Structure formats: C-alpha cells, structure tokens
Amino acid sequence: MILNARQYGNLLEGTLVTIQVIVGSFALGTFMAVVMGVARLSDKKWIRQAALVYIEFARGISAIILLFWMAYALPILFGAPSMPPMLAGILALGLNMGAYGAEIVRGAIQAVPKGQTEATIALNMTDRQRLRHVVFPQAVPIILPPYGNLTIEVLKGTALVSLIALNDLARVAQVIRQNNVISDSPVPLAILYLNVLVIYLILAQVIAQLFKVAERRSARRFGST
C-alpha cells in the first residue's frame, strides 16, 4: 500500500520545514564556528576564555535540552512571549553546531604552515589581513570535509524540533501515523517510515554533494591537493 496524494503533500510540507531548519541552523552555526574558532586563537586571553566557555557549554549540553530551554525556559525566565518553534529550533541547533564547528575551524587554521604566517609578518600585514588573505583561504579546503559531516549530523538532529510542535518531516510522519491508526485503511508503518527514510537520505546526499563541489572548487582556487 502506498501513501495517498494528501499524505505525500503533508510529507512534502514537512520536508520544506526541515530544509528551513537546516539552512537556518547552518547559517547561524557557520557564523558562530568562524567567530569562535578564530577567537580561540586570539592573543587576548579573555577572548580565548570567552570562546572556550561558549564551546564547552554548547557541547556539554544535549541539543534537546538546549532546544527546550530556547522554546520554554528562556521566555519564562525573562517574562517574554513564547519563542516561535522555528526560531527556537534554529537557535538551539545552530548554537550547538557552532560549538563543534569552532573546533574544526581552529584546527584548520592551526594546520596552515607556520611559514605562511611568518611571511605575512615579514610583509607587515595586520592580523585581519593575514587571516583574510592568507590563512583562512588555505584553511577552507581543510575545513570543508569535516564540516560537511557535521552538517549531515545536524540534519539528523532536526528531527528533535518535532518535540516543540514544529511540523517538520518527523512530526508530520507521526501525525500521519496517528491519524491512520483509527481509519478504515491504515497506512502500514513500514511504508510510511520508508518514505521518511528515503527523504532524509536524499537530503543527506544533497548536502554531501554540495560539499564535494565546494571541496573541488576550493582545491582549484587555493591550490590544495
């Protein structure tokens, strides 16, 4: 038995929500990863320590706990209106991704040959010029492979947003399952979740292929082997 057109439409809507969550989380996570990864290598101790606190905090707390804090606890603590589920999901997953991504960025920057940095010092470049024009371009090809894997892991984590009533792919599948338990022609669970599995696999493959393209382009542009 296959799903009917309406149920496939519901799965498509849930997939679009999942895509929005992963795109938003990726944008926030990448921003935080770059900022905190660079901050971890700052000459100023207080900047390094501030970045370390964020990284250890975000990595040490389960993504689901961070999600519940964003959705429920923070609005109560500050007497603010409830945070929209989409925003809460993006903040929780994005901050979590940024913490793990920061270590990838830091490691990649440190992997750039020290001779390159010494040459920029000899050329009297500022720290910003050194990072922007010499160090970071060479770090990008090193960053991309593990960052692609991290992004796929975050995609898997998007299913958590179903717990705060966001109608992503996982929640829509659960709703279809519940609605058909009492119907005259129930949808077999195997068929339903096989469709969900295939959709997640397709999304993961799209992400993997996008990163492969980025890796090839960065290798050509920056002369990486």
Sequence and secondary structure as in RCSB ss.txt:
>XXXX:A:sequence
MILNARQYGNLLEGTLVTIQVIVGSFALGTFMAVVMGVARLSDKKWIRQAALVYIEFARGISAIILLFWMAYALP
ILFGAPSMPPMLAGILALGLNMGAYGAEIVRGAIQAVPKGQTEATIALNMTDRQRLRHVVFPQAVPIILPPYGNL
TIEVLKGTALVSLIALNDLARVAQVIRQNNVISDSPVPLAILYLNVLVIYLILAQVIAQLFKVAERRSARRFGST
>XXXX:A:secstr
    HHHHHHHHHHHHHHHHHHHHHHHHHHHHHHHHHHHTT SSHHHHHHHHHHHHHHHHS HHHHHHIIIIIHH
HHTT     HHHHHHHHHHHHHHHHHHHHHHHHHHHS HHHHHHHHHTT  HHHHIIIIIHHHHHHHHHHHHHHH
HHHHHHHGGGGGGGT   HHHHHHHHHHHHHSSSS   HHHHHHHHHHHHHHHHHHHHHHHHHHHHHHHHHHT  
